[in-house]
Each structure stands twice: as structure tokens, then as C-alpha cells.
Amino acid sequence: MTSTAVHALPVPDLSDDALAAVTAEVAATAAEYDLSGAVPLRGLAAVHRAGLFTATVGQRYGGPGAGPRETTRILTALGEGDPSVALIVANTLMAHASQAANAHWPTAYYDDVLARSVRGPAPVNAIRAEPELGAPARGGLPRTTVRRTPSGWILNGHKAYATGGTALAYHVVWAVADEPDGDPDAPRVGHVVVPGDLPGITWVDTWDHLGLRASNTHDVVYEDVVLPADAFVEIPRGADGVYRDPAAAAGPGSFGHPALYLGVAKAARRAFADFARSRVPAALGRPIATTERIQAVAGEVDLQIAQAETLLHGALLRLETGDPAVAPQLSVLKVAIARSVVSAVQTAVAALGNPALSRRNSLERHLRDVLCVRVHPPQEDTALVAAGRRVLTG
């Protein structure tokens, strides 16, 4: 399945100054897209021009092959600018990193997505949740099916929370295989790689969310979508014959999501500081930034951000060194990072009161956006229960 084509993909500048420039460009349209809910095309175009959309493409395909820590730096910068853009990019970077680690896409399809990526943004997303099932990390099998035919597969199903919407170049769809010779009690489960412009794909505009409003995380329906024989990639069952969803536990690649919300917390810190420096109450006669109360709040916000950033990069550094103790803790580390970034933004908002909740203040948007960190699997209760069982069983 390995692609033989090498594409002329850019080598992005990952210096702090270059990433800060992309942050500023993406941030310039974030409020507009948050209000409209439209696909954030200008933000995605800025990411493409900077060469960040393909940063994790493997070197054998002509990409720079960025690793997890470089990826988290990219996504933190983008999350500081517009987390809706960052989420679409995060899913794409994760897809390319997965292909670099284990080639599984149909050759023609991966060549196509890279060719598209040379010309412009080509988002990819693993589309997994369903209206009835909810998040697959909670257990259960999808109702979405791929039926085997003499020439390939036919895809049918209804998915929810398909981030990227009509902007997606490719969908990676979680489904159960319907095969004449399959085991009805233990069907094969996997993903099918689907070009986003195939006949039979219909979008249902269901996304009207509190946060990440421009992420276009709508429902999508597949009706008799025709796919080639190599489009289905099985996810093997465990040695005990039980299927376990790969997203039920965190891995190094899944730290891209908390990284983008770290960016949201940094944006909130900046907004808080800007407001505090400019706000001069008549009774005080000087900026509130000069008061010890506001300085202490700023320090608390900074503490929470430093804690989240240290946990994020510290975990990845420990993985790089081969520390075996960190892998079982990745899920709870994600929980700790989520708690810290939410606390940072909530602390800033609480200190400013009404002004921070006004739509004229970007802190209101940052608060709505950062709360979305909690929805990414494994979610807090699942991670804590798994960690508790590990501790209590020795």
C-alpha cells in the first residue's frame, strides 16, 4: 500500500517568530468565523501557505516528517489564533503521522491527497462518532457498514461530529465490514478511506455549538458510496478476540488536541493582560494592571499555563527517552492538562466579571472554546477509572 510518489511539499519554518506570525494571521479572522460558523477558509489558507498542513507527512513521501513535539508546537500556535482552524489541522496532521508510521492508505488515494496538499489545504479527518452510539471510545460497534462487492466495497451509514465539514478532502470512516464469508458474531472492524467528493455523501448541518463554532463539526450521511477493494483497513481485535477502540487510551499522537487548547489559554492570557493594561477606573485613576489583585490573578493564569505546557512537553520528552512509566499515565496527563487550561481561562474571566463575558471581549470566545477540551477521548471519567483500576490492581 506504500505510495511510490514523492511530492514537492514545503519544509515549514517552526521558529517561534514564524509560528507567531501564523498565529497573528489566523487570529485576524477568528472572531468573524466564530460569528458566522462558516468554514474558516482564510485561516486554513494561512496554515497552508506556512507549510504547516503537511508538517507530519513522512519523509519518504516528500514531507518534513515532524514528530509529536513539533506537532504540539504547531497546534498550540494555531490554537492561540483560532482553535477551529487548529482542530481541522490537528486531525489532518494526525492522519499524516499515522500514515508515516504505518502505511495503510490506498496508494492512489494517498498520492491524491498529497497532490491536493501541494495546491492548497487538503483537510483529512477520522470520522467515527454516530448519533445513536455517541463516542466510540465508550464502547460498542458502529452501525455504519461497508459491504463487500466483487470489485470493492459499498459504504452506508450516518456519522456525527465530523469536524471539517465540506472542506474535507478525505474522510477516514469507522465502519463494520459486511462480508459474505465474515463471522456475524465477530465482524471485522476498521476504517475506510473515502474521497470527500464522491457521489453519495450528504452533509447535515447540525453543528450549532457553544465553542469551536467554525469547526463545522456537522453530521454526514453515506449512501451507497462506491470504494475500491483496498479502501478498507482493518483494526485487529485483541488476543482475546475482543475489539477495543484505539481512542479509548491516549497515545503520543493524541496530544495534539490538548496542545491546541493550551493555545486558547495563551490567547486568554494575552486578552486579560491587554484589558488590564487599558482599563482605568475613575475611582482608581490608573490601570488595574498596577493593582496587586490583578497581578495575582495574572500570576495564577500564568501558573496554570506553565503547568499545562510542562505536562504536555514533559510527557512527550519522557516518551522520546523511552521511559516506560509514562505510557500508562498519558490519559490522566491529558486530563490534568485539560483541567489546567480550563482553569487558566476561567480564572481570567472571573476576575474581570461582566466585561469578560461581553461579545466585544475575546475572553468570552476563549472561554467557550476552551471548554471543548473536555470532549476529546479518552474523557475524564474514563481516564480516571482506568487509572484507578491500574493503581488498585497493582
N, C-alpha and C positions, 0 to 999 in steps of 0.2 A: 504493500500500500504506500510505500515511500515515494514522495514526489521526486522526480528527476530534474525538475526545472529549478534554476537559480534566478531569483528576481532582484532587480535593482532597488532594494529597499534602503531608506536612509539610515544613517547612524545618528541617533539623536544626541543633542548636547544636554547632558544631565548635570551640568554645573548648577550651583544654587542660583546664579543670576539668570541663566537661561530658563530654568523652571519657574522662577519668579515672574519672568516676562510672560510666560504662558498663563500663569495664574491670573495676572492682571488682564490679559486679553479675554480669557474665558469669563472672568468676573464681570466684565463690562456689559455683558448681555444676560447675566444670570437672573436679575430681577424681572426683566422683560419676559423671559421664557417661563419663569415661575408663575407669572400672572396669566400668561396665555395658555400654558400647558402644551404648547407646540413642541415638536421635535427640535432640540437645540442645535440647529444646523450650523450656525456660526461658531458656536463653541466647539462642535465636533470638527469643523474645518480647521480651526486654530490648532487643535490637537494633531490633526493630520499634517499640517504644514510643519509642525515642530518634529515630526517623525516619531511621535510617541505611540501612535495607534499600533505600530508593528514592532515595538521595542522588544517583545519576548519571542518573536519569530526566530526559530533555530538558525544557527549559522549555516547549516547545510542547505537552507533554502534562500540564503542571501540576507538573512536578518541579523541583528546585533546580538541576539541571544541573552537579553537581560535576565538576571536572576531575581529571586524573591525580594531581596533588599532594595535593589534598584527599582523594582516594580512598585514597592511601597512608597518610595520617594516620589515617583511619578504621580501616584494616585493621591498622595497627601497634597501635592501641589495642585492637582486638578480639583480635589475636594474643597480646597480653600477658595477656588474660583467659582465652581458650580458643581455641586455633588451629583446633579442629574447627569451632566456630561461625564463626570468621573465614574459613575456606576456603569454607564454604557461602555466606557473604555475599559473598566475593570473586567467586565465579563469577556470582552474581546481579548484582552491580554491573557486572561486565564485559559481561554481556548487555545491560543497560540502556544502558550507554555506547555499545555497538556500534549499538543501535537509534537512539540520539540522533544519532550521526554519520552513519548511513546507514540510513534506514527500510527494513526488509526483512521484518518480521513481517506475517502476515495481519492485516488491520485488526481483525477481530473477536477474534482471539487476543490481540493486544496490549492492546486495551481490557479484555479479561477479566483478564489478569494484573495490570493496574493497579487494576482494581476489587477484585480479591482483596487487593492490597497495601494498600489502604485499610483493609480489615477485619482483616488480620493478616499474618504472614510469608508470602510467596509466593516461595519459592526457585526459581531457574532455573539450569540447568547445560547447557553444551555437552558432550554425551556422545559420545565419539569413539573411545576405545581398544576393542580387541577381543581375546578370548582368544588367537586364533591370530596376529593381526597385531602385537599389542602397541601401543606408542605410534605414532600416525600420523605424527608428526614425523620418524620414522626412515625414512619412505618406504613406498610401497605404497598400494593402494586397499582400502577396506573391503569385506567380504563382505555387510554389511548393504545391502539394496536397497529402493528404493521403485519399485513397478511402477505405471506409468500405467494408469489406467482411464478410461472415458468421462466420469466425474464427478470424478476426482481422482487419489488415489494409495493404494496399499496398502503398508504398511511391514512388513518382515520382517528379523529379524536378532538377533544376540546381542552385547551390549556388555559391557565390563568397566570397572571403576574409575569407576562412575557416582556421584560424590560427591553426597550429599544423600538418596539412597535414597527411601523412601516419602514423605519430606517435600517432594519436588519438586512444584511446581505445574506447571511446564513443562519438557520435555526439548527440547534442540536437537540432533538426532541426525544424525551424519555418515553419509552413505549414497551409493551409486551409483544413478543413475536407470536403470531398466529400461523402455525405450520402444520401441514397435513400429518407429518411424522413426529410432531412435538408431543411432549408429555403434558397433558391437560392439567395435571396436578402441580407441575413444576415447570411452567413455561419459561423460555429464555427471556431475559430482561436486558435491555440495553438502550442505546441511543441510535437515532437515525439522523444522518446529516442531510439537511434539506435546504436547497437554494431558496431564498426568500421571495423570488419572483415566479415560482412555479404555479401553474393553474391549480385551483382547489384550496388555496389559502385565503381565509377571510378574517379580517380584524374586527373585533367588537370593542367599541370604545367604552371600557368600564372604569378606567383609571381616573378617579376624582379624589385624590388623596390629600392628606394634611401636608405631607412633606414630599420632597423629590418629585414635584408636580410635573416637571418637564422630562421625566424619565420615560414617559409613555409605556408604563407597565400594564398594558391592556391584555384582554383575553384574545386568543387566536384559535380559530377552528380550522382543522384539516379535513377535507372531504375528498376521498379518492385521489390523493396525491401520489403520482407515479414516481418511483425511485428505482435506481439500479440495484443489482444484486449486492454490491459492496457497500451500500449506504448504511446497513445495519451493523453496529458494533456492540457485541455482547458484553455485559458486565457479569463476570463469573460469580456464581454462588460460592459460599464458603465451603470448607472441607466437610462441614456437617450437612451440606445440601440446602442451607438456608440463605436466602438472598438478603443482604444488608446494604442499605443505601450508602454510597460513598460519602455523602454530605453529612451523615449522622455524627461524624467526628471531624474536628478541624485538622487540616494539614498545612504545610508551609504555603501552598498556593492560595489558601483561603484567607490569608492575612491581608489581601488587597482590599477587601471590603472594610475592615476596621480602619485601615490606613486612610481611606477617603474621608471617613468621619473625623479622624484626627485633623484633617484639613479643615473641616467645618468648625471644629473647636478653635483652630487658629484664626479663622476668619472672624469668629465671635470675639476672640481676644482683641483683635485689631479694632473691631467696631466699638467695643467697650472703651478702649483707650481713646479712640477718636472722639467719642461722645464726651468722655470725662474731661478731655483737654479743652473742649469747646463750650461746655456747659458752665455758665457763670450765673448762679442765682443772685438776685438783687440783695438778699439778706447776707450773702456771703461775700460778695464783691470780688471773688477770684474763682478760677476754675475748680470744680470739685475734684479734679485730679490732684490738687495740692493738699487734700484732706487725708488724714491717716485712715479714716474709714474706707475710703475708695481705694487707697493704696493697699490696704489689707485685702480687699476684695480682689484687686488685680493680682496680688501675690497668690491668693488661693486659686484663681483661674490658671495662673502660670504653673502652680504646683500640679494641678490635675493634668494639664497638657504634658508637662515633663514626665509625669508618671506613665501616662499612656504611651508616649513616644519611647520611653526607656523599655517598657514591657514589650512593645512591638518589635523594636530592633534588637533588643536583648534576646528575645526568643529566637529570632532568625539567626543571630550570631551563634547562639548555642547549637542550633541545628547544623550550621556550617562546620562547627568544630567536631560534630559527631557525638555530642553529649546525649547519651541515651535517656537521661532522666527527664528531658524537656518534652519529648514527643507525647507522653500521656497527659501532659499538662496544657497542651495547646488550646483545647476547648475552653478551659477555665481561664486561661490567659486572655482569650478573646472576650470573655465575659468581663474581666477586670478592665480591659481597655475600653469596652463599651460603657461601663459604669463611669470611668474617669472622664470620657469626652462629654457624656451627657451632663455630668456634674459640673464641668467647666462652663458649659453654656448656660445651664440653669442658674448657676451662681451669678454670672454676669447679668442675666435678665432680672433676677430677684433684686439685685442691688439697685438697679435703675428704675424699677417699678413700671408705671404706665408708659413712659417714653419707649421702653424696650419692647413693649407689646404693640406699638403702633406700626402700621404697614410702611410708614415713612422711615422706619429704622430697620436696617438689615438684620438686627439681632432677632427680630420676630421671625424672619425666614430661617435664620440659622437654628433657632430653637425647634421649629417644625422639622427641619431637615435632619438634625442630629438624632431625634427620637427614632428615626428609621433604622439606626444601627441595631436595634433590638430584634429586627425581624429576620436577620440573616442566620442560617443554620450553622452550627447547632445553637439553638436558642438557650437562654439562660437556664431554665429549669431542667432541660435535657442534659446540658453540660454539667450542672451541679449534681444531679442524681448519678450520672455516670462516674463522676469524680468521687462522690461519696461511697459508692459501691466498691470502687477500686481501693480506697483507703480502708474500708471496713473489712474487706476480704483479704487484706494483706497482699 
